[in-house]
Amino acid sequence: MKQYLDSHGGDLRQLYSALVELDAFVQEQGGRRHQAWARHIEREEFLASSWNLAYYLALREHDLRPLQAALMAQGLSSLGRAESRVRENLAAITYAVSRLLAEPGQEPDRSRFFAGHERLQHNTEQLFGPPPPGRETRIMVTLAAEALDDPEQPKRILQAGAEIVRINCAYGDPIVWQALVSLVRSQEPVLGRRIPVLMDLTGPRLRTATAYPPLARLHVGDALLVASQAAEATTPVVTLNLPGVIAQLQPGQELYLDEGKLAARVERITPAGAWLRVVRASAKGFKLAPEKGVNLPASSIYLDPLTAKDLRDLAWIVEHADLVGYSFVQRPEDVDRLLFELQRLRPQRPLGLVLKIETAQAVQNLPEMIVRSAGRIPTALMIARGDLAVELGFRRLAEMQEELLWLAEAAHLPVIWATQVLDRLVKKGAASRAEVSDAVMAGRAECAMLNKGSHVLEAVGVLAEVLKCMQEHQYKKTPKLRALQSWRPT
């Protein structure tokens, strides 16, 4: 098969042989992968999805571009939309080629061709509730303590088209959360439906704790000391809220502040801390301050994703929320640990779990994390594009957000498209052209998330209209080919 795939030619018989060989490889390699997963799969309803995920990963081990071109030249359906139905797609294409060759072949069961799509729809409804009329992609809105100043705001947001509410446990406390949840629940009889509430665990969010001198500006070439304790010095100094990270830093490693607005490289480690040199900052300089986010891209540093605060918050969440967002989850063992805590706290009321994909390690370990989670409880993914952009770089993020959509579809898991969706509209009341294009991309996920802002109500309405319009034209990667209206003859 590889020889055929590396050439751009080939006749029908060669094409048929390549498809048969590819299918055999997918079965064998997918079977091996699934065998390693089997002991983690307890939910019968995830079994077929786990097999499809294993087959998809085996299929994508190959560069299929020459095969795609050959299939297109024969007028056949390509493999480019096989995410939710790998074996079914291969069987249908192989059978079509066999008929072109006038050779006998076993006709596949076409009644189950869209079974993977149906599983994804079922899983989405299980976690996010039924879709609104005329729109498949749900809208999630973040509520914060400011909503309590205007108790009518959540009502207006939900009536404008939001289906799901998110509360970030990094802010507020159980008193605030209870008031917000109560506002949401009070609207359920009015709307005639359950409103899923997602509560995000804070996780080990690495930030600057102190900065000296206050509001100093750093430029390219400046030195910066990341110290274990606050101190005054001739060199700008910051401390971290998780000082244990400093001991794990290595020379040559890069550290980013405030979503990558400043990049600095570790030059040496001393008893005083880590000495860094600024390698990227704006022309006017980066303003050093406390409470700035810190990222360590391409790092092997491990931070326990379940902090003491998270464990306290989790005891409240299991009593009041429908979904729990797992921040900074990176390893399969992290999933096991949270599931153990959920089982311990509330075994009779399982929550849905949202794996927030925020780091390079989470991307690398995602297939195994999906199996550990969805194999036991209903699971969704959140593509947290803000942290991912810093961790991976914008160029890598551009393809990775696509690949995450594909992988989730292969596992029949719903996806939340998050971070800065219509952000300018939410905060300033006017959307940019780029934001609208991004909102169109959100339609390829099962849920789009809006953050808090003074114009969020308007943003809900705009997003709902964009999603409803684009749904007529495309599902995932598949154009629907609705009749075009703009150039009809008059």
Residue pairs with C-beta under 8 A, 6 or more apart in sequence:
1 17
1 18
1 21
1 22
1 25
1 62
2 62
4 10
4 14
4 15
4 17
4 18
4 66
4 67
5 18
5 62
5 63
5 64
5 66
5 67
6 66
7 66
8 66
8 69
8 70
10 18
10 70
12 74
12 97
12 100
12 101
13 101
15 67
15 70
15 71
15 74
15 97
16 94
16 97
16 98
16 101
18 67
18 70
19 67
19 90
19 93
19 94
19 97
20 94
22 59
22 62
22 67
22 90
23 87
23 90
23 91
23 94
25 58
25 62
26 55
26 58
26 59
26 86
26 87
26 90
27 55
27 87
28 58
29 58
29 61
30 51
30 54
30 55
30 57
30 58
30 86
31 54
33 54
33 57
33 58
34 50
34 51
34 54
37 50
37 54
37 368
37 371
37 375
40 371
40 372
40 375
40 376
41 47
41 50
41 371
41 375
42 375
42 376
43 374
43 375
43 376
43 377
45 119
46 374
46 375
48 115
48 116
48 119
49 116
49 119
49 374
49 411
49 412
49 413
50 371
50 374
50 375
50 411
52 84
52 85
52 86
52 87
52 116
52 410
52 411
52 412
53 367
53 370
53 371
53 407
53 410
53 411
55 86
55 87
56 82
56 83
56 86
56 406
56 407
56 410
57 367
57 410
59 79
59 82
59 86
59 90
64 79
67 79
68 78
68 79
68 80
71 77
71 78
71 79
71 93
72 78
74 97
74 100
76 93
76 96
76 97
77 89
77 92
77 93
77 96
79 89
79 90
79 93
80 477
81 89
81 476
81 477
81 478
82 89
82 90
83 116
83 406
83 409
83 410
83 476
83 477
84 116
84 117
84 119
84 120
84 409
84 410
84 412
85 113
85 114
85 115
85 116
85 117
86 410
88 108
88 112
88 113
88 115
88 116
91 108
92 108
92 110
92 113
94 105
95 105
95 106
95 107
95 108
98 104
98 105
99 105
116 412
119 412
120 409
120 412
120 413
120 414
120 446
123 378
123 380
123 412
123 413
123 414
124 131
124 138
124 414
124 446
125 131
126 352
126 378
127 196
127 322
127 323
127 352
127 378
127 380
127 414
128 138
128 163
128 164
128 196
128 380
128 414
128 446
128 447
129 138
129 163
129 164
129 193
129 194
129 195
129 196
130 193
131 138
132 138
132 161
132 163
132 464
134 468
134 471
135 161
135 464
135 467
135 468
135 471
136 446
136 467
136 471
136 475
137 442
137 443
137 445
137 446
137 447
137 448
137 467
137 471
138 163
138 164
138 446
138 447
138 448
139 161
139 162
139 163
139 164
139 447
139 448
139 449
139 450
139 460
139 463
139 464
139 467
140 162
140 163
140 164
140 165
140 166
140 198
140 416
140 447
140 448
140 449
140 450
141 157
141 162
141 164
141 165
141 166
141 449
141 450
141 452
141 456
141 460
142 165
142 166
142 167
142 168
142 449
142 450
142 451
142 452
143 154
143 165
143 166
143 167
143 180
143 183
143 184
143 452
144 167
144 168
144 171
144 172
144 180
144 452
145 171
145 172
145 176
145 180
146 452
147 153
147 154
147 180
147 183
148 176
148 179
148 180
148 183
151 183
153 457
154 165
154 180
154 183
154 184
154 187
155 183
155 187
155 190
156 457
157 456
157 457
157 460
158 165
158 184
158 187
158 191
158 195
159 187
159 191
160 457
160 460
160 461
160 464
161 460
161 461
161 463
161 464
162 450
162 460
163 195
163 196
164 195
164 196
164 197
164 198
164 447
165 180
165 184
165 195
165 196
165 197
165 198
166 197
166 198
166 199
166 200
166 325
166 449
167 177
167 180
167 181
167 197
167 198
167 199
167 200
167 321
168 199
168 200
168 202
169 177
169 199
169 200
169 201
169 202
169 309
169 310
169 313
169 317
170 200
170 202
170 205
172 180
174 316
177 199
177 316
177 320
178 320
181 197
181 320
181 321
184 195
184 197
185 195
187 195
188 194
188 195
194 322
196 322
196 323
196 352
197 320
197 321
197 322
197 323
198 321
198 322
198 323
198 324
198 325
198 354
199 313
199 317
199 320
199 321
199 323
199 324
199 325
200 324
200 325
200 327
200 354
200 356
201 305
201 306
201 310
201 313
201 314
201 317
201 324
201 325
201 326
201 327
202 307
202 309
202 310
202 313
202 327
203 303
203 305
203 306
203 307
203 310
203 326
203 327
203 328
203 329
204 242
204 303
204 304
204 305
204 307
204 328
205 241
205 293
205 327
205 328
206 240
206 241
206 242
206 245
206 293
206 294
206 295
206 296
206 303
207 240
207 241
207 290
207 291
207 292
207 293
207 294
208 238
208 239
208 240
208 241
208 257
208 288
208 289
208 290
208 291
208 292
208 294
209 230
209 238
209 239
209 240
209 241
209 290
210 230
210 237
210 238
210 239
210 290
211 236
211 237
211 238
211 288
211 289
211 290
211 292
212 230
212 231
212 232
212 233
212 236
212 237
212 238
213 232
213 236
213 288
214 288
214 289
215 287
215 288
215 289
216 236
216 287
216 288
217 284
217 285
217 286
217 287
217 288
218 224
218 236
218 262
218 264
218 278
218 281
218 285
218 286
218 288
219 278
219 281
219 285
219 286
220 278
220 279
220 280
220 281
221 277
221 278
222 236
222 277
222 278
223 235
223 236
223 275
223 276
223 277
223 278
224 235
224 236
224 237
224 238
224 264
224 275
224 276
224 277
224 278
224 288
225 233
225 235
225 236
225 237
225 238
225 272
225 273
225 274
225 275
225 276
226 237
226 238
226 239
226 240
226 246
226 249
226 255
226 273
226 274
226 276
227 237
227 238
227 239
227 246
227 272
227 273
228 239
228 243
228 246
228 272
228 273
229 239
229 243
230 237
230 239
231 237
231 272
236 288
237 273
238 288
240 246
240 294
242 303
245 296
245 301
245 303
246 273
246 274
248 301
249 255
249 266
249 269
249 274
249 296
249 301
250 266
250 269
251 266
251 267
251 268
251 269
252 265
252 266
253 265
253 266
253 296
253 298
253 299
254 263
254 264
254 265
254 266
254 279
254 296
254 297
254 298
255 263
255 264
255 265
255 266
255 276
255 294
255 295
255 296
256 262
256 263
256 264
256 294
256 295
256 296
256 297
256 390
257 264
257 286
257 292
257 293
257 294
258 286
258 292
258 293
259 293
259 295
259 386
259 387
259 389
259 390
260 280
260 295
260 389
260 390
261 281
261 282
261 286
262 278
262 280
262 281
262 286
263 278
263 279
263 280
263 281
264 276
264 277
264 278
264 279
265 276
265 277
265 279
266 274
266 275
266 276
267 275
267 276
267 277
268 274
268 275
269 275
278 286
295 387
295 390
295 391
297 360
297 390
297 391
297 392
297 393
298 360
298 391
302 330
302 331
302 361
303 328
305 326
305 327
305 328
305 329
305 330
305 334
305 338
306 334
306 337
306 338
306 341
311 341
314 324
314 341
314 342
314 345
315 345
317 324
317 351
318 324
318 342
318 345
318 346
318 349
318 351
319 346
321 351
322 351
322 352
323 351
323 352
323 353
323 354
323 380
324 338
324 342
324 351
324 352
324 353
324 354
325 354
325 356
325 382
326 334
326 335
326 338
326 353
326 354
326 355
326 356
327 356
327 358
328 356
328 358
328 359
328 362
329 335
329 338
329 355
329 356
329 362
329 369
330 359
330 361
330 362
330 365
331 361
331 365
331 369
332 365
332 368
332 369
332 371
332 372
334 369
335 355
335 369
335 372
335 373
336 372
338 353
339 353
339 372
339 373
339 376
339 377
342 350
342 351
342 353
342 377
350 377
350 378
351 377
352 377
352 378
352 379
352 380
353 373
353 377
353 378
353 379
353 380
354 379
354 380
354 381
354 382
354 416
355 362
355 366
355 369
355 370
355 373
355 379
355 380
355 381
355 382
356 362
356 382
356 384
356 418
357 363
357 366
357 381
357 382
357 383
357 384
357 388
357 404
358 384
358 387
358 388
358 391
359 387
359 388
359 391
360 391
360 392
362 369
363 388
363 392
363 400
363 404
366 404
366 407
367 407
370 379
370 381
370 407
370 408
370 411
370 413
373 379
374 411
374 413
379 413
380 413
380 414
380 415
380 416
380 446
380 447
381 404
381 408
381 413
381 414
381 415
381 416
382 415
382 416
382 418
382 449
383 401
383 404
383 405
383 415
383 416
383 417
383 418
383 419
383 445
384 418
384 419
385 397
385 401
385 417
385 418
385 419
385 420
386 418
386 419
386 420
387 419
388 397
388 400
388 401
389 397
392 400
404 415
405 415
405 444
405 445
405 476
408 414
408 415
409 415
409 476
414 445
414 446
414 447
415 445
415 446
415 447
416 445
416 446
416 447
416 448
416 449
417 441
417 442
417 444
417 445
417 447
417 448
417 449
418 449
419 449
419 451
420 438
420 451
421 435
421 438
421 439
421 442
421 448
421 449
421 450
421 451
421 463
422 431
422 435
422 436
422 438
422 439
422 450
422 459
422 462
422 463
423 435
423 451
423 453
424 430
424 431
424 432
424 435
425 431
425 435
425 455
425 458
425 459
425 462
426 450
426 451
426 452
426 453
426 454
426 455
426 456
426 459
427 453
427 454
427 455
428 455
429 454
429 455
429 458
431 459
431 462
436 466
439 448
439 462
439 463
439 466
439 467
440 466
440 470
442 448
442 463
442 467
443 466
443 467
443 470
443 471
443 474
444 474
444 476
444 477
448 463
448 467
450 456
450 459
450 460
450 463
453 459
472 480
472 482
473 479
473 480
473 482
474 480
